[in-house]
Amino acid sequence: MLVMLAVAAFAQSSRPGPQQPARDTPAQQKDTPPPPGGRISGRVIADNGRPVKRARAFITAAELSGGRGALTDENGIFDFTELPAGRYTLTVSKSGFVSLSYGQRRPLQAGTPLQLADGQQLKGIEFRLPRGGVVAGHVFDEDGEPMAGAIVRVMRYQYLQGDRRLTPAGTAQTDDKGQYRVWGLMPGDYYINAVTRLADFGRGGGPGGRGGPGGAIAGFIGGALGGNIAAVFGGAGDDQDRLAYAPTYFPGVGSANEARPIAVGLSQEVLDVDFNLQLVRTSRVSGHVTNPDGTPTTSGNVNLTAEGTSGGGRGQIGINYGSRIEWDGNFSIGNVPPGRYVLRARGDDTELPQYAMQPLAVTGGEINDLPVVLMPGATLSGSVTFLPGQSAVPGDLTQVRITAPAVDESGLGPNPNVRVDKEGRFTLDGVPAGAHLIRPNGGLRGWALKSVTVEGREVTDTPIDLKSGQKLANVSVVFTDKLSEINGTVADQQGTPITEFTVLAFPTDPSLWRPQSRHIMTARPDQTGKFRIRGLPPAEYYLVTVDPAEQGEWFEPAFLDQHRAAASRLTIDEGDVKTQDFKVTTR
């Protein structure tokens, strides 16, 4: 069910009066241009009508490097001055309230951009900032006793890099009564997860048993920002009958697929979300990591991620169990609940990281002496080319970087990238085995990727299956300044601008319907109803207005298939500029 946010936003535009004298006129040089005269101002109030002071307003635009922020004053007023002409995004946030973008109508949906002309004044923008929702309850052990010190995460599904994933929205720690409270939540459906530091109960009868503190979590519990809870265990111990509290989802189940969502309305408090942690028999996984030449790996890490979770493909959030690799290549991961996992290792002995990945089934018994053999990553080398056009070739090619993102996240660390040299050549080392695309990154305003070829074979939008140690040469990355553009207006039958819809362009070829596809782009109309989509590769497209529940939903094939029947068809060639106006009927 779509939840409408209680947001009021209003903008008036006017042209400025006569230019005011500059403050430092005597010190200015004659050739110093005056500062830009654009302005965006407004106020932030709470849902009770009272001003919200010290709320953070933030604006971004291509013409405003890094954006600009400001705090509201005692009357809830924010005021951005000396702004260049551009297309701005305006957001407002404060702890305990729902963060909003100008024109936003639903949680996780994009707002309406503000088009600012040279010297234009946009005044009277009003945000009615609602209080955030609350989820609260208790976490108990298997006997119904309060679990103090448990880490509780409140999570929701949203699209990240085109994939729908379960991501943290807030965290809390239970008190001595097992109680938790997470606040500042947007309206939506949430999944509650808890994990405790008191992880291991051996035959000795207490936390850690005879294994002592080594049986408990000895590392850290990371949460809301990193996306995973990492449990690092030390000490091998000799207990064969280990019990531990497994990470548990409300209402007391072991996976997000079995979990029951909690619906939170606008500014609603949902209390008494209580559940018991699962006590399960756990395993210790230990083994030895070696380099390709058979020598022990002396540094790096090993982690286990449940199959089907992020870090091993698309889907829900994962909980990692990990260990550092010791000086002799040994590793030991304790308190691993039963399940099917993917073991990933990364060794840092050499200048370039080396990797290993293998499936692993944990059934409750000890897994000892597991061999893990690292392999070097692949190497890609080639050059970049800027086709002659109306724009000057970037003077400093070293600002351009080349990367090879994995089609499915590998969980083996950040994607490697390399800076192009002054002659336009690059060598990208240490790319993990698997399916990858080749993409530019940075320093390319006014230019777009035209093609990627390997030894003359077109691979621009075709993943390359790289092998460990493979050397792939003659990679050619070509850029063009002949950028396509689709512009137009969105209005109702009377010609009144409509800003609530999103204009979506997607290819008629379903094989290109995938996350982060270059052929799928969207644009929100500004306050005048005008939109622009720039940089689509040559192809035949569907063009349609949609009202998605959240950003990124348009990467789902089912969503695209649902909207192609009502879409217009448009063929785009390199450098084309086409206009498409939409007349929509509002309810």
N, C-alpha and C positions, 0 to 999 in steps of 0.2 A: 504494500500500500504506500502510495506516495504521500509524504507529509509536507504540507506547505509551511514554510517558515514565516514567522511574524516579523517581516522586515518592511519598513517603509523607506523608499529612496526616491529623492526628487532632485533634479538638477535644473537650474536656470542658466542660460548662457547670455552673455552680453558682450559687446565690444568695449574695450577700455576707452576712457576719455583721453584727453591730451597726455602725452608722455610726461611723467613727473621728472624733475631734475634728478640726476644721479647723486647719490649721497657724497661721493668723493670726487666731485667734478674737478676741483683744482689739481688733484693728483693724477687724474686720468690723462692718458695720451690721446691725441687726436685720432689715432688709428685703432684705438681700443673699442671694439663693438659694444654697444649697450647690452646689458643682460636681457635674456628673453623675458617677455612680459606676460606669459601665461599664468593662470592661477586656478587652483581647485580648492574649494573650501566647503565646510559643512560642519555638522555636529553629530554627536553620538549620544543617544538617550537609552535608558533601560526600558523594559516593557511596562514599567509603572510610570513612565514619562519623566523620570528624574535624569539629569545629565550624568553621563559616565565620565568621570575624570580619570586622567592617566591611562586611558585606552590607547592602544598603539594603532595609528593609521599608517598605511604603507602603500606607496604607489610605485609601479614599474612601467617602463616603456623602453622600446629599442633605443630611443634617443636619450635615455637617462641611465647611463651605465651604473649598475649596482642598485638602482632604485633609490628611494628616499623615504625616510620614516619620520614620524612626529608623534608626540604625545598630546592628547587632548588636555585643555586647560580646565579650570574649575567649572566652567559652564559646558564642558563637553565639546568645545570648539577645536577643530583642526584647520590648518591653513597652509597650503603649499603655494609658494610664490616663485617667480622667476623660472617658470617651466617652459621648455621649448615645445613647439608644436609636435604632436604625436598621438599615438593611440595608447591610452593608459588603462591599467588595471588598478583598482582601488580596493583594498581590504582593510578591515578593522578587527581587532582582537583584544581581549583582556581575560586574564585568568578567572575562571569561574563562569565565563559567558561563552556562548556559541560564536566562533569566528565566522565573519561574513564577508563576502565580496559584494561590491555594488551590483544591484540587480539580481542577486542570487535568490532563487525561489525554493530550492530544495537542498538538503545536505549533500555534499560531495559533487554538486553541480557547479559549472562555471558561472561567473557573473557576466554582467554586461560591460564591455569596454567603453571607455569614454574617449571620444575623438576630440582633441583639443587643437584648434587652429592657432595660427601665430598671433600671440597677444590676446587670445580669448580668455574670458573669465567664466568659470563654471562655479556658481555659488548655490548655497542653500541645499546641498546634498545632505540628506538625513538618514542616519542608520538607527533603527530601533533594535537594540541588541538584546536578545533573550538570554535568560539564565540557562546555563547548561543543565542537562539531565543528570540524574544520580542513580547508580546501582550500588546497593549495600546488602550485606548479609553476613553469614557466619560460615566458617570452614571447621569441620569436625574430623576426628580420627575415626577408625573403624568401629569404635565403641561409643561414639557420640560425644566424646570429650573434646573441648575446644583445642584447636591447633594454633598455637601462638607462633608468630614469626613466619607464617606461610606467605609466599609471594603470590598475589592474585593479579591476573591480567584480564582486562575487559577488551574484547577484540571484535572487529567487524570486517566483513568482506568489502574490498574496494579494488579498483584496477590500478596496478602498478606496472609500468612499462608494457601495457596491453594485456597483462595477465590478471585474472581475478584471484586475489589472495586474501587470506585471513590475516589482518594486520592489527597490532596493538593500538588501542585508542586511549588507554589509561591503565595505571598500575597502582597497587596499594599493598600494604603489609598488614597482616592480621595482628590485633593486639592480644593481651593476655586472655581475653574472652573469646578469641577466635573471630573477632568481628573485623570486617573491612568496609571501606566506603570509597568509591571512585566517583568523582564529580567532573563537571564541565563537559558533558557528553552531548554530541549532536543527536537529534532524533534518528532512530533507526533500530535495527535488530542487532543484538550483541550476543557474543558467546563468552562464557566465563571460564577461566582456567586457573588452577592453583597448583603450586609445587612447593614443597617444604625442604628446608635445609636438613632436617632430621631424617636423613635418607636411608640409613643402614642399621638394621637390628640383627646382630649376629647371635650366636649361641650364648655369648656372655651376658645377655639380658639387658644391655643398655645401648645407647646410641653408639654404633661402631663396633659393639661386641669386643671380642679379643683383638680385632683389627684396630681398635682405638680410633682416634680422630681421622685416620686415613680412610675409614669407611664412610665418612660424611663428606659433603661437598666441601672441597678445599679451595675451590677457585672463586668464581663470582657468578652472580645471577644477573644477566643483562636483560633488559626488557623492552620498554616502550620505544626506544629509539632504534635499537639494533634489529629488532624483529625476532630474535631467537633467545631462548634461555640456554645458556651454555653452562653445563655442569662438569667441572673438572675434578677428577678424583685422583687421590694419591694413595700410596701404600698398597701393596698387593694383598696382604693378609692371607690367612689360610682357612677362613670359615667357608664351609661348603653349604651351609643352610642360611642364606641371607634373605632377609625380607626388607622391603623398602616401600615407601609411599610413591606410587607412580604419579606422574603429572595427570591431573584429573580435571575433566570438564563437567560443568553443571549439566544434568542433575546427579553426577556421580559416575561418569562413564570415562572410558580410556581414550577416545578419539573425538576430534571435531565432527566427524561424520555422524557420530551417534548423539552429539550434544543437542540440547534444546535451546533455541534462541530466546533471548529476553527482549521484548519490544519496549523501547523507551520513547515516549512522546516528547513534544517540545516542553522543556523545563520540568519534566516529570521526574519524580523520585520513585524508583522501584525498590522496595525494601524486602527484607526477609528472603533473599536469594541464597538459601542455605544448601550445603551439600557436604558429603563425606568423602575424604580421600580414599583411594583404593590402595590396600596393602597387598603387594604381590611379591612373588619369589623372583629375585633378580640374579643376574649373572655378572661375572667379571670377565672382560675380554682383554686378553694380553697377547703380545706378540713381539715381533722384531722387524724393524724397517731397515732395508738395505738399499744402497745405491745401485745403479745398473751394473757396476763392476763387482758387486758382491760385498763391498765394504759397508760397515754399519753407517747409517745416517746419524749424525750427531746433533742435529737441530731441526726443528719443524714441529708439526702437530698432526694428530690423527683425530678424526671425529666420525661419529655415527649419526646419521639422519634417517628417520623413518621413511620408508618408500612412499612416494606419492606426495611428499611435502616439498615446500619451497627449499631450494638448495639442491634438489634433484629433479626438478621439473616444475610443471605448473600445478597449482593447487593450494592447499592450506598451509598455514605456518608450521614450521617444524621445531622440535625440541632436540637440541644437539647434546650428545654426550661425548666429551672430548678429553684428550690427554696430550701433554707435551711429549715430544720424542726425547728420550734421555741421551746422554753422551755416548752410550754403548748401543744405541738404536732401539732399545726396549721401550715399550709403552704399555700402560695398563689403565683400563677404563672400568670403573666399578659401578655397581648398582644399575645395570642396564635392564629395563623391563623386557619381558618376552616380546618378540615381534620380528618383522623383516626390515632390515636396514640396508643402507648403502654406506660402506666404509670409504672415506676419502682421506688421503694423506698428502701432505705437502712438505717437501724437504727443502731446507734453505742452506745446505752445506756449500753449494756452488753459487756463483754470481747470479745465475738464473735458476728460478725454482724448478723442482722436479715433482712429478705427480704420480698418484696411484688412485684407482677407484675400483671397487669390487663389491658385489652383493654379499650380504651376511645374514643368516638366520639365527636368532637367539631364542632358545627354547627353555631356558631356566637352568641349564647346566653350565659349568665353567668352560670357557673357550681359551685354551692356552697355546702358546707357541705358534700363533697365527703368523705366517709369513706375508710380508707386504713388500713388494719390490717397486721402487720408484722408477719412472721413465722420464726422459727429458721431453720438454714441450716441442711443438713444431716451430719452424722459422719461416716467415713470409718476407720476401724482399721484392722490391720493384721501384716504381717511380710515379710521381703525380704530374699531370699535364693540365694546363689551363688553356682552353681553346680560344683563339683570337676572337674578340668581340668588341663591344663598345666600352667595356670596363677595362681599366688597367689591371694587369696581373699583379696580385699581391706582391709588394716589394720585399717582404720578409717571409719567405716560405717556411722558415723555422717555426712560425706561429701555427702551422698546420700540423695536426697529429693524425696518425692512422691507428685504428684499433680493430679488433676482431671479436665482437661480442658473441657469446655463445647463444645458440638458439634456445637451449634449455640451460638454466643456471646450473653451474657445476658445483658451486659451494666451495671452490678451491681458491678463493681470494678474488681481488678485483681483476677486471680484464686488463691485460697488459696493453700499453699503448706506446707509441714511439713518435718522436718529433722528426719531421722531414728535414733533411739538410738543405743547404743553400742552393744546391743543384737540383733539388726536387726528388732526391732518392731517399729510400727508407729501408730499414731492416727491422722487422718486428720479431723478437725472440720470445721464447717461453710461453707459447700459446698452448693451453691444455688440449689434449686429444678430444675430439667430438665435432659436432656440427657448428660451424661459425659463418657469420657474414663479415664482409670487409667494409668498414665505414670510416669516413673522415670525422674529425672532431676539432672544432675551434678555428677561429681566424678566417671565416669564409663568408662574411656578410656580402650579399650581392651575387654570390656564386652558389651553384647547386651541383650535386653529384650527377653526372651524366651516365657514366658506365664504369664497371669494374670488369676487367678481363684477366684471365690467367692463361698465358701462352696462346692468346687469341680467342679463348673460349669465354663467352659471356657468362658472368656469374654475379651480376649486380644484385639480383634478388633471389639467387639460388644458393642455399647454404652449402658450404664446402666441408666435406667430411675429412678432418685432419687426423693423421696418425701420430703417435708418439715419435719424436725424432725426425719427422718428415721435414724436408726442405723444399719449399714451394717458391720458385723464382719467377721472374717475368710477370709480376703482378702490376697491372696498369690501372691507375685510378685517374679518371678524366673528369674535369669540371667544366661547366658552361655558365655564362652569364645571361643566356637566353632563357630567362625564367618565365614560365607560363603564369597566367593570372586569370582568375574568375572573379568578377565583381558584380555587384548588383544591390538590390534593396529587398527588404522583407516588409510588407505592409498588409493591412487588411483591405477589404473590398472598397473602402472609402478613401484609401491612400494614406491612412494614419500609420506611422512607423510602428512596427512590432519588434520588440527586443527579446521576447521570451523564448523564441525558437533558436535552434542551432542549425546552421547550414552544413550538410554532410556531403562530401564527394568521396565515392569509392568505386573501384574498378568493376567493369562488367565481367572480368575474368575472376571466378571464385578462387582460383589457385593463389591469388594475391591477398586473400582475406586472412591475414594472420597478424599477431601482435606486432606493433611498431612498424607496420608496412609503410613504405614511402608513398604508396598509392592511396592511402586513406588519410584524409585531412578534414578538419572542421573549422568553422568560424562562427563566432557569435556576432550578430549585428550590434553596432554601437547605438548610442542614444538617438541617432537620426534614422536608424533602420538600415544603414549601409553595412555591407560586409565585403571582405576580400580574402580569397584563398590564393596563395602564391607558392609556386615551386613544385606543382604536381608534375611527375614525369609524363612524357607522351604516352597516351593510351586512350581507350574509350571508357567513359565514366558514367555512373549514375549520379545525379545531383538532386537532393531532396531536403526539405526542412523536417527536422525531427525534434522531439522533446525528451531527451534521454533522462533517466533517473539520476545518472551520475556520469562524471567524466570517464572516458575510456570504454564505456559500454559499446561504442561503435566498432570496437575490434572483435566483438563476438560475431561469428558467422551467422548465428541465428538472428541476431539483431539486424544485420545487413540484409539477410534474405527476407525478413519481414517488411522491409521498406523499399525494396527495389520495384515492386509493382506500381507504386505511386510516384516513382522517380522519373525525372527527365533524363534523356541520354545526351551526352556531349562528348565530342571527340576533341582531344587536346593534342596539339603538336608543339614542338619546341618553340618557345617564345610567343605562343598565342596569347592574346588578351581577349577574353570573351565576357559578355555581360548576360546575366540571367537574373531576372526579377521574379519575385514570388508574391503571389496574392494568397493569403491564408485566411481561413475562417476561424475566429476565436469563439470559444464557448462562453 
